[in-house]
């Protein structure tokens, strides 16, 4: 180096993130990028499993809303409702739970530890299940024929006559 040369640092520049896949949109910060609906839905969340997305939906309300608008993000998951815990929640908390299940587009639900009272509460608290839930599993439950009939009637499971459906449910209930 010659004695007349000086070391200079380049002038500070604002770093701009370019995302050509987002229609030539420029993001001025990583924060702005991670708050963009299209980037999140089409390019970020797709790299995570459906199970991972349950944690990502809790990062912030923006991420939750983007994830909840995309039912395809939840395919392969079946929500498990623990009835013992649900009994201690308020009706408004149950309403929030059921609406979140609808927003994510779940078509199947598993009830664990359900009783007849839980079946009646499910039917009364989740009236939209009739149109949206196509499969209901019961695990470790103690439900009588009366509770099963309530669930089957509410979910309109019977593409076969109701009695045949009830016989099938009774048989699977006895085996498991």
N, C-alpha and C positions, 0 to 999 in steps of 0.2 A: 504494500500500500504506500502510496506517496504521501508525504507530509501534508500536502494541500487537500487531500481527499478527506471527506468527513463521512462518518456513518450516519445515515439518516433512516428514520423509520418511515414506512409508507404512511400516508395520511389515513386516519381512521375512516372507515366507510361503514355505512349501514348495510348489514348483510340481509339480502333478500333471498328468501327460499322460493325457488321456482318449482312448480308442480305441473309439468306439461300435460299430465293425464287429467288435470282439473281445468281444462279449457283455457290454458295460458294464464291462469290466475296466479298472482304473486302474493306471497304471504310475507309480512314484515317480521314475523316472529314465529317461533315454534308453537307458542301458545295459541296464536291465531290459527295455525294449521290444525292443531288438535281440538279446536272448537268448530271446525268446519264440518257440517253434516255430511256432505258428499264424501269428503276424504275419510271420515270416520267409518261411514257405512260401507263404502265401496273398496277402501284400500287398507284400512287399519284393522277393524274388527274381524275381517275375514281370516286373519292369520291366527286367530285364537279358537280354541274349542268352545263348544256350547257351554261346557262346565266352567271354563275360564271367564266366559262372558258374564256369568252370575256375579263374579267379583268386580269385573269392569263396570257393571251397571251401578255399582255402589260408589264409584269414584266421585261422580258429581251428577247433578240433575240433568245436565246437558247430555252426558254420555248415556244415562239411563233412558232419556227420552228418545235418543237416536236408536238405541238398541231395542227398545220396546216397540218402535215403529216398524221393525223388521222381523216379522215372524220366522223368516228363514234362519235367523240367527239362533233360534231356540230349537230347531229340529233335532230330534234325537234325545231330548230331555223329557222326562216325565216328572212333574212336581210331586213331591211327597208331602202330604199334610198330616202332621202328627196331631190327632184329635185331642189328646190329653192337653197339649199346649194350647190348642185352639180354644178349648173350653174356657180358659182363663182370660182370653182376649175379649175386648168390648165388641159390640156389634159394628161399630165404625171401623175398628181394626180389621175385622173379618171382611167388611165391604172393600177396604183398600186391598186386602190380599186377593180377593176374588176378581176385582177389576184389573189388578196387575196380571193375573193369569190370562184374562181375556185379551189385554193389550199385547201380550206376547204371543198370542195365537195358539196356546196349548190346546190340544185335542184329547189329551188323556190326563188323568189324575189318579194318584194312589192315596187312599185313606189308610192310615195306620192307627190301630187301637180304637176303631170306631165302635160305637154302640148304637142302639136304636135312636137315642136322643140326638146323637151326632148326625145320623142319617136325616132326621127331621129338620135339624138345624141347617144342614147342607142344602136341603131342598128349599127351605124358606129364605136362607141368606144368599143363595146363589141361583136366582131364577133363570138367568141367562145360560146356565149349564145345559138346559134343554136344547138350545140351538148350537152350542159350541163344543160341548164335551161329547166325544164319541166312544170313549173307553174309560171305565172306572174300575180300578183294582182295589180290593180290600185285603189288607195284611194284618195279621194278629188282631183280628176284630171279633167282637162278640155281638153279632147282629141276628135278630130273629127273622122269621119269614116276613113279619110285619114291616121291619126296617128295610129288608131287601125289596119287598114289593113297592115301598115308597120310592126307593132309589130307581128301580126299573121303570116305574110309571113316570117318574119325573124326567128321566133321561131318555125316555121313549126307546129303550134298547130293543124292544120287541119288533124285529122284522118277522119273527115267527110269533105265533100266539103267545100271550102273556104267560099262560100256564107252562108252556114248554120252556120259556126263558127262566121262569121261577124254578122249575125242576133242575135245569142246568146249574143255576146259581146255588141251589141247595146242595147238589152233588159236589160242586167244586168247594163249597164252604165246608162240607164234611171232610173232604180229602185233605185240605190244607189247613 
